[in-house]
Amino acid sequence: MSIRKAGGDWEPMLLPIEPRYCKVCKQGLYRDKTMFRGGWSRCTVCDEFVHYSCLASGKFSFFKARPRVCKPCRAAQAAVAHQVDSAVAVGS
């Protein structure tokens, strides 16, 4: 008796292929386009896949910020931080 027959019926493993698009630049995340340009990564804030070039820069422009955050999420974080700073300064 083989292991496969003991496991019962197997469902076909045909997963639908859904193209993914970068949230920032709206271009496709395909290996042929991004392989030599850094690839892609997932933003830790919005949990979306974005091109490596669409991630926010870190301390140096050629390094990316850790944890990985896309440019729109970084801008939103900066806006919230600026509002909190101005509210604290007004309240003092």
N, C-alpha and C positions, 0 to 999 in steps of 0.2 A: 504494500500500500504506500503510495507516495504522499508527501506532505500536502501537495496541491489538492489531491482528491479528498484528503481528510478535512480540508478547510471548508468544503462546501462549494456552492456556486460563487463564482467571481463575477462582479459587475464589470462591464467594460470600462477601462480606464481612459476613456476619451474625454479629456477636459476641453471645454470650449476655449478657444484662443481669443482673448479680448485684448485689443491694443491698448497700451497705456500711453498717456500724454503727460508731458511736464505741466504742472500747475502754473508755473511762472511764465514760460515762453510759448506754451501751447503746441510744442513740437513733439513728435513721437519719440518714445524711449526705445529705440531699436539699437541692437548691438552694432550693426554696420555703420551707423552714424556716430555713435558715442564711444566706440571702443578705444580710439586713440585720443579722445578728448576728455578723458577722466571718468566716463561712465555716468552712473546715476546713484543716488542715495535716497533714503527716506528721511523726511523732515520729522524731527521728534515732537514738534508742536502740533502740526496739522495731520501728521501721519500719511502724507502723500509722497509719491515718488517724484523727484525733480532731478534735472541734470546737475552734475557736479558743479558746473559753472554757474548755476542758478542758486547755489547755496551762499549764505552770508559769509563774508570774509572774516578771518580771525585777526590776530594781532598784526600779522603781515599779510599783504594782499594775496600772495600766492598760497597761503595756508587757509584752510577753512575752519570756521569756528566749531568748537566742540561744546556741547553736543550739537549735532548737525541741525541747523535751522535754515530754512529757506529765506530769501530776501524779504518777501511780504510779511512773514511772521516776525522777522527781526525788526522791521519797520513798525509793526503794531506793538511789539514789546517796548521799543524806544518811545513811542507816542504815549503809552500808558505810564512809563517811568517818568517822562517829562511832566505829565499831568499830576502825578503823585508828588514830584519834587516841587512844582509850583503851588500845589495845595498846601504842602507842609510849610513853604516859605510864607504864604499868605496867612496861615493860621498862627504863625509864631509871633 
